[in-house]
Amino acid sequence: MMQIMLADPEATDALGHALADTRPQPAVVHLRGDLGAGKSTLARALLRRLGVQGPVRSPTYTLVERYPVPGGEAWHLDLYRIGDAGELDFLGLDGDEATLWLVEWPERGGQGLPHADLRIQLAQEGQGRLARLEAASAAGRSWLAALQEAGRLQGLVATPP
């Protein structure tokens, strides 16, 4: 596990860029945190770094936004508004074109989601945010190791868990 203090929006962008630069393929990220904790902001930074052009919308109302990325598609889901995990059946998520899943409010998706490689918990901390990254698979452990390599978290201060 790794904890990182994100002092400002630029630090959140830097974490998103580092995640994009080191991501395995395929990869599943579960993003957790209260409303306004920065889940969509982090996802947007990651997607931008992967070359997504044009608007990167929060999928709060559409539930899923799909973006072409190198090697396939990124699926950004926001499950806050679903009432039951069975609703996932109607979102067309059964294809294999997704090489990156960014899932906000994953607890609402239950067993209908792929298992996470990386779990990211975001919480407001003073004027900034605290990000807690936890590997949930072998790919996630490799991802965290790549993040910890020199320069991957440039400008961010890692704190002990």
JOUR-V636697 format. One line per field, one symbol per residue. ss: DSSP state (@ for helix, = for strand, . for the rest). psi: psi as a letter, one per 40 degrees, with the letter a starting at -180 (. if undefined). A space follows every 50 residues. Layout:
ss: ???
psi: ???
This chain:
ss: .=====..@@@@@@@@@@@@@@....======......@@@@@@@@@@@. .............======..=======......@@@@@@.......=== ====.@@@.@@@.....========..========..@@@@@@@@@@@.. ......===..
psi: ihhhhgdidddddddddddddeiihiihhhhiiiheeeddddddddddde ehiahgihfddedhhhhhihebihhhihedeididddddeefeeieeheh hhhifddeebeeiiiidhhhhhihhbeaihhhhhieiddddddddddeih edfheihhii.
